[in-house]
Each structure stands twice: as structure tokens, then as C-alpha cells.
């Protein structure tokens, strides 16, 4: 079983608005509304890939009820703790004429101490029967920045693979708790290691820095694929995985990183090699941009796209004694 954790669940609205301009009145030519938040998006993609997954987190008010009902309607197994304050709504505006994307995320609900305790108890109970636990997204108000770190440490002790995809202080502290995998995008990785990347050498160096901070494997998502720094026996391999240009036509990139992460977790859970897992993950991210709605993909089309993903070993280095 794979667990996805979403502590800032939302109803995600995506609108297609041609020639979008601030300060003007527009009409959407296409729209969708679905349960969201990064962990929920990962769970949706995992479900579509045929993997056993349960989504958990916190949800409140009528919006929280709608989130849970929509997950149930999609046959996504879920077990959320209900909280008093209202869950948020997030809106993404995609301009199909330019490909530009504008996102507006409401501030999440405050979570009371007792509500948080109920969630932690639930997660630790669920983790006893899990193989992978994915922590995705930001933390809502009232939750300490170190929560992911605390939970990663506890779930690591159960022998469960922990995966972290967050940002800011929650990502920094969580990485120090030694998750099995961290998967920031490039801006998140720059914040994590404390400097901007000027070129490919900077990006490669950052992969090693993330491992030195505590990550078991470090994977940085990029617009056309990813860089990965992973274990192979007593060595570490730096990989590049990219999809060929022009293979897919993007309708919306909302949630493509979540689809990538779902593909990576599905491949690892199924026992694929590292090369195959990276190829499959990039194919999932690429396939998802052809759809409107986060975490939406076609598993058959993913398998077709796998052949269009190029995976390279960039370097191999022996592990230091302290790694």
C-alpha cells in the first residue's frame, strides 16, 4: 500500500482563458474543478496507474466534505481527519494562446492541536501496513514547520520508504530527517541548498548537497524531465532524464510534477530499475500536460511515451564513509 499525505487539501479549479490580461473581463473556454492538493493529485495519478493507494490528511467545512466526496466518486481510497476550519480553494488560469499559467492559492485552514494529534495517530496506524508514504505540499496554519521531519523519522523506523515533496522550511527540516527520496523542483532546490543555479554544474552540485543534507536519493524536477542522484550498491549515480521536444502538446502543466512523482513511486513500488523508474516518471509527467486537471493521465499513453524519454548516466561516484 502507498499512502499520500495532504495537509493542505483543496478544491482545485483550472480555467482556460485565451489572451488573459490582468484588469480585464474574460470568459473561460474550458474549466474543471476537482479535489486537489499535491498529495491528492499524486493519489489520483497512482490510482490511474493501477497502484494501491490511500489518501489521508485533514479536511474541513463544506469544501472538505466536497474533497472527500470527489475522492470517493473517483474510487480513490481515503481517510481524512475532519477539522473545524474550512479547507481552501485554489485557482489556476491557463492561457492556451501563450502557455502562460497563473495560480492563486487561498490561505489554508488553521489546524488545532487536538486535530493534528488525531491526524498523527491515524497516519502512524496506516503506516503499519504501508510500503511507501508520500508527504506532498505545504503545511497549513497552526502546524509546526518540523512536522514532516517528525513524521519521517517515525515512519522510517517502521521500515517504510518516505518521500518528501514540499518547500521552504518544511522541506529543509524534513530533508534533515533523512527521507528516502526528496523531489523538489528547481526553485525549491535552490532554496533548500541556499544558492541559485547558474548552469548544469551548479545543478549537479546541488544534487550532492541535498544528499549531504540527509536525503537518501535526490531528484530535481525540470521543465523537460529531471536530474537524479541515487544509490546503486556502494556507489551513487547522477542521472539525467528528458522527454524529446515536440512529443506532447501541452494543454496545462498544472500538477505535472505530481504526476511525475506518482510515476516514480509507482515504478519504485513495482520494483523497476532506477533507469526504468526515471523513464516512467518523466513519461507520466509529460503525458499529464495533455489533460486538463492535476493528476489526470492515461496509463496506456504513458507506456507509449516511455520510448521517447532519454535517460543518461552523467557520472558515478563512490560513497563516502559518512554517506
SVG drawing of the C-alpha trace seen along z (x, -y; Angstrom):
<svg xmlns="http://www.w3.org/2000/svg" viewBox="-21 -47 56 52">
<polyline fill="none" stroke="black" stroke-width="0.4" points="0.0,0.0 1.1,-3.6 0.0,-6.4 -0.2,-10.0 -0.4,-12.8 -2.1,-16.1 -2.3,-18.6 -3.4,-21.5 -6.1,-19.7 -8.2,-21.9 -10.8,-22.1 -8.6,-22.9 -10.2,-25.0 -8.4,-25.2 -9.7,-27.7 -8.6,-28.1 -8.7,-31.8 -7.3,-32.9 -5.4,-36.2 -5.6,-36.5 -4.7,-40.0 -4.9,-41.5 -7.6,-44.1 -9.8,-42.9 -13.0,-40.8 -12.6,-37.3 -14.7,-34.2 -13.2,-30.8 -13.4,-28.5 -12.8,-25.4 -12.8,-24.7 -12.5,-21.9 -12.9,-21.5 -11.7,-18.6 -10.3,-17.5 -6.7,-18.7 -3.6,-19.5 -0.3,-17.9 -0.8,-14.6 -4.3,-14.2 -3.0,-14.8 -0.4,-12.1 -3.0,-9.7 -5.2,-10.3 -2.3,-9.6 -1.4,-6.5 -4.9,-5.2 -4.9,-5.7 -1.7,-3.8 -3.4,-0.9 -1.4,-1.2 -2.9,-0.5 -3.1,-3.9 -4.9,-5.6 -5.0,-9.4 -5.0,-10.9 -4.7,-14.4 -7.1,-16.9 -10.2,-18.5 -12.7,-20.9 -16.1,-22.5 -18.3,-22.1 -15.2,-22.3 -13.6,-19.5 -16.8,-17.5 -16.6,-18.1 -13.0,-17.0 -13.8,-13.7 -16.9,-13.1 -15.0,-13.7 -12.2,-11.3 -14.8,-8.7 -16.5,-9.3 -13.2,-8.6 -12.8,-5.4 -9.7,-6.7 -9.5,-5.2 -9.2,-8.0 -9.2,-8.5 -9.1,-12.2 -9.4,-13.8 -12.2,-16.3 -11.2,-19.7 -13.3,-22.8 -11.9,-25.4 -12.8,-25.4 -10.4,-23.8 -9.2,-26.1 -9.9,-26.6 -7.1,-27.1 -7.5,-28.6 -5.2,-28.2 -5.7,-30.3 -4.1,-28.8 -3.8,-31.0 -3.9,-28.5 -2.6,-31.1 0.7,-31.6 1.0,-28.6 1.3,-31.1 -0.1,-29.8 -1.3,-31.9 -2.1,-30.3 -3.9,-31.8 -3.9,-29.7 -6.1,-30.6 -4.5,-30.5 -5.2,-27.1 -7.2,-26.5 -5.7,-26.7 -5.3,-23.2 -5.9,-22.9 -3.5,-20.9 -6.1,-18.2 -6.9,-17.9 -3.3,-17.5 -2.9,-14.8 -5.7,-12.8 -4.1,-13.0 -0.7,-11.8 -2.3,-8.9 -4.2,-8.0 -1.1,-8.2 1.1,-6.1 -1.7,-3.5 -2.0,-3.4 1.8,-3.3 2.0,0.1 0.5,1.6 2.3,-0.5 5.4,-0.2 5.6,-3.9 4.5,-7.2 4.5,-10.3 4.4,-13.8 3.4,-16.4 2.7,-20.1 2.8,-22.9 1.7,-22.9 -1.4,-24.8 -1.6,-27.4 -1.1,-26.0 1.2,-23.2 4.9,-23.5 7.5,-23.6 9.1,-20.5 6.0,-18.2 7.2,-16.4 10.6,-15.8 9.0,-14.3 6.7,-12.0 9.5,-11.0 11.7,-9.9 8.9,-7.9 7.8,-6.2 11.4,-5.5 11.6,-3.4 8.7,-1.3 10.8,-0.4 8.5,-2.4 10.0,-4.3 9.4,-8.0 9.1,-10.5 9.1,-14.3 7.9,-16.9 7.5,-20.3 9.0,-23.7 10.7,-26.2 11.4,-25.4 9.2,-22.3 11.4,-20.9 14.7,-21.9 13.8,-20.3 12.2,-17.3 15.3,-16.6 17.4,-16.6 15.2,-13.8 16.6,-11.5 13.7,-10.7 14.3,-8.0 13.6,-10.4 13.2,-14.2 11.8,-15.7 11.9,-19.5 11.6,-21.5 14.5,-23.8 13.3,-26.9 12.6,-24.7 16.0,-23.1 17.8,-26.5 16.1,-27.5 17.0,-24.2 20.7,-24.4 20.8,-28.2 22.0,-29.4 20.8,-29.9 21.9,-27.7 23.8,-29.4 24.5,-26.3 24.4,-22.5 27.4,-22.2 25.6,-24.1 22.6,-21.8 24.7,-18.7 26.5,-20.0 23.1,-20.7 22.1,-17.1 25.1,-16.0 24.3,-18.8 20.8,-17.6 22.1,-14.1 24.6,-15.6 21.7,-17.4 20.0,-14.0 18.1,-12.8 18.5,-9.2 18.0,-9.9 17.7,-13.5 15.5,-14.1 15.1,-17.6 12.2,-18.0 12.8,-20.3 10.5,-21.5 11.6,-18.7 12.4,-16.0 14.6,-15.6 18.1,-15.2 18.5,-12.4 21.3,-11.4 20.6,-7.9 22.2,-5.0 23.4,-1.9 25.1,0.5 28.0,-1.3 28.0,-4.0 25.9,-7.0 24.8,-7.7 23.9,-11.1 21.2,-10.7 19.5,-12.9 16.1,-12.0 14.4,-14.2 11.5,-13.8 12.1,-14.7 10.8,-18.1 7.5,-18.1 6.4,-14.7 3.5,-16.1 1.4,-19.2 0.8,-20.9 -2.8,-21.9 -2.0,-22.6 1.1,-21.9 -0.9,-22.1 0.0,-19.1 2.6,-17.7 5.1,-17.4 2.6,-15.4 2.1,-13.1 5.9,-12.7 6.1,-11.9 3.3,-9.3 5.1,-7.7 8.3,-7.5 6.6,-6.0 4.6,-3.5 7.8,-2.4 9.8,-2.0 6.8,-0.2 6.7,2.2 10.4,2.9 11.6,1.4 15.3,0.5 16.3,-3.1 16.7,-3.8 13.3,-2.5 11.7,-4.3 13.1,-7.7 12.0,-7.0 8.5,-6.0 8.2,-9.1 9.1,-11.5 6.6,-9.8 3.9,-10.3 4.7,-14.0 4.8,-14.5 1.5,-12.6 -0.3,-14.6 0.3,-18.0 -2.1,-16.9 -5.0,-16.9 -7.0,-19.5 -6.8,-18.8 -4.0,-17.9 -3.0,-14.2 -5.0,-13.2 -3.2,-10.9 -3.8,-7.9 -1.8,-4.9 -1.8,-3.4 -0.4,-6.7 2.3,-6.8 3.6,-3.4 3.7,-4.7 5.7,-7.8 8.3,-5.8 10.2,-5.2 10.5,-8.9 12.3,-9.5 16.1,-9.7 17.9,-8.6 21.7,-9.1 24.2,-8.3 26.1,-11.5 28.6,-10.4 29.3,-7.7 31.0,-8.4 31.9,-6.1 30.0,-6.8 32.0,-8.4 32.2,-6.6 29.7,-9.0 27.0,-8.8"/>
</svg>
